[in-house]
Amino acid sequence: MIVAMSVHTLYSFVDGLWVAGLGPDALAAIGFTFPFFFMLMALSAGLGVGGSSAVSRMIGAKDKNGADNVATHTMVLMLITCLIIALPFFLFAPAIFARLGAGPVAGMAGEYARILFGGTLVIFFGQVAAALLRGEGDVKRAMVVMMISSGLNILLDPVFIYLLKLGVPGAAWATLISICISSGYLFYVFFVKKDTYVNIKFRGFRFRKAILADILKVGFPASLQQLSMASAMLILNLIAVKVGGTDGVAIFTTGWRVVMFATLPLMGLATAVVSVTGAAFGGKAYTKLDIGYMYAVRIGLIIELAMATITYILAPYIAWLFTMTQESIRIRADLINFLRIMCIFYPAVSPGMLSSAMFQGTGKGTYSLIMTITRSILLTTPLTYIMAVTLGMQLNGLWWGIVAGNSIGALIAFIWGRVYVRGLRARLDP
C-alpha cells in the first residue's frame, strides 16, 4: 500500500496538473489509466514491501547473509513478475478502456497507458531497489531518489506535453524517462558502486523455500492489498461514469490526486514504520515497537488535521490550478465541492495507514490485506453505489460514500492494531 501510493501520488499529481491545460477530456483520459497504473505499481511495491520487511527482520536478528539472500530473491521475483504482466497490459490497453466507457477519450488513454506499460521492467526495478534500501534503514537515500525522479517529472512534463506537442502521451514519456533516470542511479548503487548493506548476488542463485515464504508472506498480501485498492478505484471510476459521464471521471480522479498528495506525509511515515517495527519485532523489543507505532500515529494525526484545514480553505484555488482553460471551467465548482467533502476523512487516514504499515513490518501482511479489502471493497464501494445510484445522490453520493467507507475502515484497522500490539507486549520484552 505504502510505496506504490507515495510514488504513484507524485507522478499522477504532476501529470494531472500539467495535462489540465489540455482540457477535461485529457484529465479523464489519464483518469481512466489511474487504476491500471496503480495495479502496475501495486505488484512491484508488494514485492518491495515483502523484501523490505524481511530484510529489516534479518537485520534485527543480526543475520547479514540472510539479508543478502532476501534481497537477491526479491530481485529475481521482480524479474519474473514483470515478464508475466507487461505484455498483456501493453497489447490490450486500448480495448480495455473502450469497454470501460471511455468513449472519445479511449484513444488518448490507451496511448498514455501503453507507454507506461512498455517501461514495466524499469518501473519494477526502481520500486524494489528503493524498498530494499528502506529495509536496510537507508530511508534518506531512497527518499532522495524518489524526490529527484519527481522533480524531473515536473520539469519534463511541460516539455513533452506542450513544447514537443505530444499532448497526453507526452505526460507518459516524461514520467517514464524520470523513472528511468532514478532507476539507473539505483542500479549504479547496487551493482556498480556496491555501497549498500545488502549485496545482491545472482551467481549460483537457487530458490530457497524458506526465504520465498518469508518474502511472500508479506509481499503477496501487500500486492493483493494494493490490487484491491486499484480494483476499488476502477469500480469508483465506473460509478463516476454512470452518474457523471467522463466529466465525473475527470472530477473524481483529479480530486483524488489532491487527496493522495495531501496524505503523502503519512506515506513517508508509513515507510519508516515498516522498517522500525520490523527491526523491533525481529529483536523482540515489543515495547519499542509500540512506542514507535503510536508516536507515528499521533504525528500523522496532527499533520492530517492541518492538511484538512488547508485543503478546505484553499479548495477554490486548488481547483483553479486544474481548470485554468475555458473548457475546464465547467468542472470547477464540482471539483471544489469534492475537495471540501473529501478532506473530512484526512485525519482518519493516519491510524488506518500506519496500523497497516505496522502489520507489514511485523510480518502480518495478511492482517493488512484483510483491513484493506474491508475498507475498499466491503465498505467503500457498496456505500458509494448505494448513495450515488440507489439513493440518487449522484456525484455527491459518490463523495460521501468514499468518506464514510474510508473513515469506518480506518477505525476498524486502528482498533485491531492496538489489540495486536497489546498482545505482543503481554509476552514481555526480553
C-alpha positions as CSV (number, residue, x, y, z in Angstrom):
1,M,0.0,0.0,0.0
2,I,2.7,2.4,1.1
3,V,5.4,2.6,-1.5
4,A,3.2,2.4,-4.6
5,M,0.9,5.1,-3.2
6,S,3.7,7.5,-2.5
7,V,5.4,7.2,-5.8
8,H,2.2,7.0,-7.8
9,T,0.9,10.0,-6.0
10,L,3.7,12.2,-7.0
11,Y,3.7,11.2,-10.7
12,S,-0.1,11.3,-11.1
13,F,-0.4,14.6,-9.3
14,V,2.2,16.2,-11.6
15,D,0.8,14.6,-14.7
16,G,-2.7,15.8,-13.8
17,L,-1.5,19.3,-13.1
18,W,0.2,19.7,-16.5
19,V,-2.4,17.8,-18.5
20,A,-5.2,20.0,-17.1
21,G,-4.2,22.6,-19.6
22,L,-5.4,20.3,-22.4
23,G,-9.0,20.3,-21.0
24,P,-11.3,17.9,-19.1
25,D,-11.1,15.2,-21.7
26,A,-7.4,14.9,-21.2
27,L,-7.9,14.7,-17.5
28,A,-10.5,12.0,-18.0
29,A,-8.1,10.1,-20.3
30,I,-5.3,9.8,-17.7
31,G,-8.0,9.3,-15.1
32,F,-9.1,6.1,-16.8
33,T,-5.5,4.8,-16.6
34,F,-5.2,5.7,-12.9
35,P,-6.3,2.3,-11.5
36,F,-4.3,0.3,-14.1
37,F,-1.0,2.2,-13.4
38,F,-1.8,1.7,-9.7
39,M,-2.1,-2.0,-10.4
40,L,1.4,-2.0,-12.0
41,M,2.8,-0.1,-9.1
42,A,1.0,-2.4,-6.6
43,L,2.7,-5.6,-7.8
44,S,6.2,-4.1,-7.8
45,A,5.6,-2.3,-4.4
46,G,4.1,-5.5,-2.9
47,L,7.4,-7.4,-3.8
48,G,9.3,-4.4,-2.4
49,V,7.4,-4.3,0.9
50,G,7.8,-8.1,1.3
51,G,11.6,-7.8,0.6
52,S,12.0,-4.7,2.8
53,S,10.1,-6.3,5.7
54,A,12.1,-9.5,5.5
55,V,15.4,-7.6,5.2
56,S,14.6,-5.5,8.3
57,R,13.8,-8.6,10.3
58,M,17.1,-10.2,9.3
59,I,19.0,-7.1,10.3
60,G,17.1,-7.1,13.6
61,A,18.2,-10.7,14.1
62,K,21.8,-9.8,13.0
63,D,21.7,-12.2,10.1
64,K,23.7,-10.5,7.3
65,N,23.8,-13.5,5.0
66,G,20.0,-13.9,5.4
67,A,19.5,-10.2,4.4
68,D,21.6,-10.7,1.2
69,N,19.6,-13.8,0.2
70,V,16.3,-12.0,0.8
71,A,17.5,-9.1,-1.4
72,T,18.6,-11.4,-4.2
73,H,15.3,-13.5,-4.1
74,T,13.3,-10.3,-4.2
75,M,15.1,-9.1,-7.4
76,V,14.6,-12.5,-9.1
77,L,10.9,-12.5,-8.2
78,M,10.6,-9.0,-9.6
79,L,12.0,-10.0,-13.0
80,I,9.6,-13.0,-13.2
81,T,6.6,-11.0,-12.3
82,C,7.5,-8.2,-14.7
83,L,7.7,-10.6,-17.6
84,I,4.4,-12.2,-16.9
85,I,2.3,-9.0,-16.6
86,A,3.9,-6.5,-19.0
87,L,2.8,-7.9,-22.4
88,P,-0.9,-8.4,-21.9
89,F,-1.4,-4.9,-20.5
90,F,0.6,-3.4,-23.4
91,L,-1.3,-5.2,-26.1
92,F,-4.9,-4.8,-24.8
93,A,-4.9,-1.3,-23.2
94,P,-6.9,0.5,-25.9
95,A,-9.6,-2.2,-25.9
96,I,-9.9,-2.2,-22.1
97,F,-10.6,1.5,-22.0
98,A,-13.1,1.3,-24.8
99,R,-15.1,-1.3,-22.9
100,L,-14.9,0.7,-19.6
101,G,-16.9,3.5,-21.2
102,A,-14.0,5.9,-22.0
103,G,-15.7,6.7,-25.3
104,P,-14.0,9.6,-27.1
105,V,-11.0,9.6,-24.7
106,A,-10.3,5.8,-25.1
107,G,-7.6,6.5,-27.7
108,M,-5.7,9.0,-25.5
109,A,-6.0,6.7,-22.5
110,G,-4.6,3.8,-24.5
111,E,-1.6,5.7,-25.8
112,Y,-0.8,7.0,-22.3
113,A,-1.1,3.5,-20.7
114,R,0.9,1.7,-23.4
115,I,4.0,3.9,-22.9
116,L,4.0,3.3,-19.2
117,F,3.3,-0.5,-19.5
118,G,6.2,-0.6,-22.0
119,G,8.5,0.6,-19.2
120,T,7.3,-2.1,-16.7
121,L,10.8,-3.5,-16.1
122,V,12.3,-0.1,-15.2
123,I,9.3,0.8,-13.0
124,F,9.5,-2.5,-11.2
125,F,13.3,-2.3,-10.6
126,G,13.1,1.3,-9.2
127,Q,10.3,0.3,-6.8
128,V,12.0,-2.9,-5.5
129,A,15.5,-1.3,-5.2
130,A,14.2,1.7,-3.3
131,A,12.3,-0.7,-1.0
132,L,15.4,-2.7,-0.2
133,L,17.2,0.5,0.7
134,R,14.4,1.3,3.1
135,G,14.5,-2.2,4.6
136,E,18.2,-1.8,5.5
137,G,17.4,1.6,7.1
138,D,18.7,3.8,4.3
139,V,15.4,5.8,4.1
140,K,17.1,9.1,3.3
141,R,18.7,7.9,0.1
142,A,15.6,6.1,-1.0
143,M,13.6,9.3,-0.4
144,V,16.1,11.5,-2.2
145,V,15.9,9.2,-5.3
146,M,12.1,9.4,-5.3
147,M,12.2,13.2,-5.0
148,I,14.7,13.6,-7.8
149,S,12.6,11.5,-10.0
150,S,9.5,13.5,-9.2
151,G,11.4,16.8,-9.7
152,L,12.5,15.6,-13.2
153,N,8.9,14.7,-14.0
154,I,7.8,18.2,-13.1
155,L,10.4,19.7,-15.5
156,L,9.9,17.2,-18.3
157,D,6.1,17.2,-18.4
158,P,5.7,20.7,-19.9
159,V,8.5,20.0,-22.4
160,F,6.9,16.8,-23.7
161,I,3.2,17.9,-23.4
162,Y,3.5,21.4,-24.8
163,L,6.9,22.2,-26.3
164,L,7.2,18.9,-28.2
165,K,3.4,19.0,-28.7
166,L,2.9,15.3,-27.7
167,G,-0.2,16.0,-25.6
168,V,-1.3,13.3,-23.2
169,P,1.3,10.7,-24.4
170,G,3.9,13.3,-23.6
171,A,3.0,13.1,-19.9
172,A,3.6,9.4,-20.0
173,W,7.0,9.8,-21.7
174,A,8.0,12.4,-19.1
175,T,7.1,10.0,-16.3
176,L,8.8,7.1,-17.8
177,I,12.1,9.0,-18.5
178,S,12.1,10.3,-15.0
179,I,11.7,6.8,-13.6
180,C,14.5,5.5,-15.9
181,I,16.9,8.1,-14.6
182,S,16.2,7.3,-10.9
183,S,16.2,3.5,-11.6
184,G,19.6,4.0,-13.4
185,Y,21.0,5.6,-10.3
186,L,19.7,2.8,-8.1
187,F,21.3,0.2,-10.4
188,Y,24.6,2.0,-10.0
189,V,24.2,2.0,-6.2
190,F,23.5,-1.7,-6.0
191,F,25.6,-3.2,-8.8
192,V,28.4,-0.8,-9.6
193,K,29.3,1.2,-6.5
194,K,28.0,-1.6,-4.2
195,D,27.8,0.6,-1.1
196,T,24.6,-0.9,0.3
197,Y,24.4,-3.1,3.4
198,V,22.8,-5.9,1.4
199,N,24.6,-7.5,-1.5
200,I,22.7,-8.9,-4.5
201,K,24.4,-11.9,-6.0
202,F,22.9,-13.7,-8.9
203,R,25.8,-16.1,-9.5
204,G,24.9,-19.6,-8.3
205,F,21.4,-18.4,-7.3
206,R,18.9,-21.1,-6.3
207,F,15.4,-20.5,-4.9
208,R,15.1,-21.4,-1.2
209,K,11.6,-22.1,0.0
210,A,12.1,-20.6,3.5
211,I,13.2,-17.2,2.0
212,L,10.4,-17.2,-0.6
213,A,7.9,-17.8,2.2
214,D,9.4,-15.0,4.3
215,I,9.1,-12.5,1.4
216,L,5.8,-13.7,0.1
217,K,4.0,-13.9,3.4
218,V,4.2,-10.1,3.5
219,G,4.7,-9.3,-0.2
220,F,1.8,-11.3,-1.6
221,P,-0.8,-9.9,0.7
222,A,0.7,-6.4,0.1
223,S,0.3,-6.8,-3.6
224,L,-3.2,-8.1,-3.2
225,Q,-3.9,-5.3,-0.8
226,Q,-2.9,-2.7,-3.4
227,L,-4.6,-4.6,-6.2
228,S,-7.8,-4.4,-4.1
229,M,-7.4,-0.7,-3.8
230,A,-6.8,-0.4,-7.6
231,S,-9.9,-2.5,-8.1
232,A,-11.9,-0.3,-5.9
233,M,-10.7,2.7,-7.8
234,L,-11.8,1.0,-11.0
235,I,-15.3,0.4,-9.6
236,L,-15.5,4.0,-8.4
237,N,-14.5,5.2,-11.9
238,L,-17.4,3.1,-13.3
239,I,-19.8,4.7,-10.8
240,A,-18.5,8.1,-11.7
241,V,-19.1,7.4,-15.4
242,K,-22.6,6.2,-14.6
243,V,-23.7,9.3,-12.6
244,G,-21.4,12.0,-14.2
245,G,-20.1,10.8,-17.5
246,T,-16.5,11.4,-18.5
247,D,-16.6,14.7,-16.6
248,G,-17.4,12.7,-13.5
249,V,-14.2,10.6,-14.0
250,A,-12.2,13.8,-14.6
251,I,-13.5,15.4,-11.3
252,F,-13.0,12.2,-9.3
253,T,-9.5,11.3,-10.5
254,T,-8.3,14.8,-10.5
255,G,-9.6,15.5,-7.0
256,W,-8.2,12.1,-5.8
257,R,-4.7,13.2,-6.9
258,V,-5.1,16.1,-4.4
259,V,-6.3,13.8,-1.7
260,M,-3.3,11.4,-2.2
261,F,-0.9,14.4,-2.3
262,A,-2.4,15.7,1.0
263,T,-1.7,12.3,2.6
264,L,1.8,12.0,1.2
265,P,3.5,12.8,4.5
266,L,1.8,9.8,6.0
267,M,3.2,7.6,3.3
268,G,6.7,8.8,4.4
269,L,5.8,8.0,8.0
270,A,4.5,4.6,7.0
271,T,7.7,3.5,5.2
272,A,9.6,4.3,8.4
273,V,7.0,2.4,10.5
274,V,7.6,-0.7,8.4
275,S,11.3,-0.6,9.0
276,V,11.2,0.4,12.6
277,T,8.5,-2.1,13.7
278,G,10.2,-4.8,11.6
279,A,13.5,-4.3,13.4
280,A,11.9,-4.1,16.8
281,F,9.8,-7.2,16.1
282,G,12.9,-9.1,14.9
283,G,14.7,-8.1,18.1
284,K,11.6,-8.9,20.2
285,A,11.6,-5.4,21.6
286,Y,7.8,-5.1,21.7
287,T,7.6,-2.0,23.9
288,K,9.8,-0.1,21.5
289,L,7.6,-1.3,18.6
290,D,4.5,0.1,20.4
291,I,6.1,3.4,21.2
292,G,7.3,3.9,17.6
293,Y,3.9,2.9,16.1
294,M,1.9,5.2,18.4
295,Y,4.2,8.1,18.0
296,A,3.8,7.9,14.2
297,V,0.0,7.7,14.6
298,R,-0.1,10.9,16.7
299,I,2.3,12.8,14.4
300,G,0.3,11.7,11.4
301,L,-3.0,12.8,13.0
302,I,-1.6,16.3,13.7
303,I,-0.3,16.6,10.1
304,E,-3.6,15.5,8.5
305,L,-5.7,17.8,10.7
306,A,-3.6,20.6,9.3
307,M,-3.8,19.3,5.7
308,A,-7.6,19.0,6.0
309,T,-7.9,22.6,7.2
310,I,-5.6,23.9,4.4
311,T,-7.5,21.9,1.7
312,Y,-10.9,23.2,2.9
313,I,-9.8,26.8,2.9
314,L,-7.8,26.7,-0.4
315,A,-10.1,24.4,-2.3
316,P,-11.1,27.1,-4.8
317,Y,-7.5,27.9,-5.6
318,I,-6.5,24.2,-5.9
319,A,-9.4,23.6,-8.2
320,W,-8.3,26.6,-10.3
321,L,-4.9,25.0,-10.9
322,F,-6.7,22.1,-12.7
323,T,-9.3,24.2,-14.5
324,M,-7.5,27.1,-16.0
325,T,-8.7,26.6,-19.5
326,Q,-12.1,27.9,-20.7
327,E,-13.2,24.4,-21.5
328,S,-12.3,23.1,-18.0
329,I,-14.3,25.8,-16.1
330,R,-17.4,23.6,-16.3
331,I,-16.0,21.1,-13.8
332,R,-14.5,23.7,-11.3
333,A,-17.5,24.0,-9.0
334,D,-17.8,20.2,-8.7
335,L,-14.1,19.9,-8.1
336,I,-14.3,22.4,-5.2
337,N,-17.2,20.5,-3.7
338,F,-15.2,17.2,-4.0
339,L,-12.2,18.7,-2.2
340,R,-14.2,20.1,0.7
341,I,-16.1,16.9,1.3
342,M,-13.1,14.6,1.0
343,C,-10.9,16.5,3.4
344,I,-13.2,15.4,6.2
345,F,-11.6,11.9,6.4
346,Y,-8.0,13.1,6.2
347,P,-7.4,12.7,9.9
348,A,-8.7,9.1,9.9
349,V,-6.1,8.1,7.4
350,S,-3.3,8.2,10.0
351,P,-4.4,5.4,12.3
352,G,-5.6,3.3,9.4
353,M,-2.5,3.6,7.2
354,L,0.0,3.4,10.0
355,S,-1.7,0.3,11.5
356,S,-1.4,-1.3,8.1
357,A,2.3,-0.4,8.0
358,M,2.9,-1.9,11.5
359,F,1.3,-5.2,10.4
360,Q,3.6,-5.3,7.3
361,G,6.6,-4.6,9.4
362,T,5.9,-7.4,11.9
363,G,5.2,-9.9,9.1
364,K,1.4,-9.9,9.4
365,G,0.8,-9.0,5.8
366,T,-2.5,-10.9,5.8
367,Y,-3.9,-8.7,8.5
368,S,-3.1,-5.6,6.4
369,L,-4.7,-7.2,3.4
370,I,-7.9,-8.0,5.3
371,M,-8.1,-4.4,6.5
372,T,-7.7,-3.0,3.1
373,I,-10.2,-5.3,1.5
374,T,-12.7,-4.5,4.3
375,R,-12.2,-0.7,3.8
376,S,-12.0,-0.5,0.0
377,I,-14.2,-3.4,-1.3
378,L,-16.6,-4.3,1.6
379,L,-17.3,-0.8,2.8
380,T,-16.4,2.0,0.4
381,T,-17.7,0.6,-2.9
382,P,-21.1,-0.6,-1.7
383,L,-21.7,2.7,0.2
384,T,-20.8,4.8,-2.8
385,Y,-23.1,2.8,-5.1
386,I,-26.0,3.0,-2.6
387,M,-25.6,6.7,-2.0
388,A,-24.8,7.7,-5.6
389,V,-27.1,5.4,-7.6
390,T,-29.7,3.8,-5.3
391,L,-30.4,6.9,-3.3
392,G,-30.0,9.1,-6.4
393,M,-27.4,11.5,-4.8
394,Q,-25.3,11.4,-8.0
395,L,-21.7,12.6,-7.6
396,N,-22.3,13.9,-4.1
397,G,-23.3,10.4,-3.0
398,L,-20.1,9.1,-4.5
399,W,-18.0,11.6,-2.5
400,W,-19.8,10.9,0.8
401,G,-19.6,7.1,0.3
402,I,-15.8,7.4,-0.1
403,V,-15.6,9.4,3.1
404,A,-17.8,7.0,5.1
405,G,-16.2,3.8,3.9
406,N,-12.6,5.0,4.5
407,S,-13.3,6.5,7.9
408,I,-15.1,3.4,9.2
409,G,-12.4,1.1,7.7
410,A,-9.6,3.2,9.4
411,L,-11.2,2.9,12.8
412,I,-11.5,-0.8,12.5
413,A,-7.8,-1.1,11.4
414,F,-6.6,1.0,14.4
415,I,-8.6,-1.0,16.9
416,W,-7.2,-4.2,15.5
417,G,-3.7,-2.8,15.6
418,R,-3.9,-1.8,19.2
419,V,-5.2,-5.3,20.2
420,Y,-2.4,-7.0,18.3
421,V,0.3,-4.8,19.8
422,R,-1.0,-5.3,23.3
423,G,-0.9,-9.0,22.7
424,L,2.7,-8.7,21.8
425,R,3.5,-6.6,24.9
426,A,1.8,-9.2,27.1
427,R,4.7,-11.6,26.2
428,L,7.0,-9.0,27.9
429,D,10.3,-7.7,26.3
430,P,13.3,-9.9,26.9
